[in-house]
Amino acid sequence: MPAGLLDDLTDALTDLLLGGRCVGCDRPGRVLCLSCEAGLPDRPRPAWPTPTPPGLVTPWAAAPYDGVVRAMVVAHKENRLLALRGPLGALLALAAASTRAREPVLLVPVPSRRASVRQRGYDPTHAITARAAVLLRAAGHDVVARRLLHPRPGVVDQAGLGAAERAANLAGSMCCRTAVLRRLAARHRRASVVVCDDVLTTGATAREAQRALEAVGLGVAGVATVAATRRRLPPPQVSRRSHSADPALSRSPTTD
Ligand SMILES: [Zn+2]
């Protein structure tokens, strides 16, 4: 049995034993009912944040960060609903394929903070990136997922931070370990890299990941995310001081 299918069955059984409801419509049963799954977006789009971090490669998002997709991301990340790994991985695979990166391709998840992984006992971004690679390989592509990036200490949770604060929080916060790179160079000499994340907000996380990969000589072909936040103009009555917090975003997702 293929690894992806076995994982899906295990995830579905675990969620069934725990007693599930659809995260999209609250119907009892599967954590994502067939009708909500059928309604998921299937056309990724470029999702340039405003303002765009200088030098950012094209970011692709499978969906806007709202509705069922937002509920899926949050439930997978915060409530560990593992059966959502499959559909989230499928959305990420669509976005990664849209980058048209030249194969072989390495999907590299942005690193989660060590404290978050310890607390959750699970790294959701790595999990959906690995699933996206399995799905793309099953479709005949030369794609693997590799955890190349590691967080440096001192990065705080990004939720609630504005664009400039996120950029400052993340500057120099990720690195590639030399031993990992040496092994990688032996096996995937000419691979192009796609940075993967669940939600694109200001683009600061993706830009920092791109910087850390380029710093060790890897070519970053694009960014792929499940979803991107919608950007709206701030309401006219808001004062200059208060909308300096994060005017571009409609809401702050629970990103790392
Ligand atoms: Zn549903």
Boltz pocket constraint, residues with backbone or C-beta under 6 A from the ligand:
constraints:
  - pocket:
      binder: B
      contacts: [[A, 22], [A, 23], [A, 24], [A, 25], [A, 26], [A, 27], [A, 32], [A, 33], [A, 34], [A, 35], [A, 36], [A, 37]]
      max_distance: 6.0
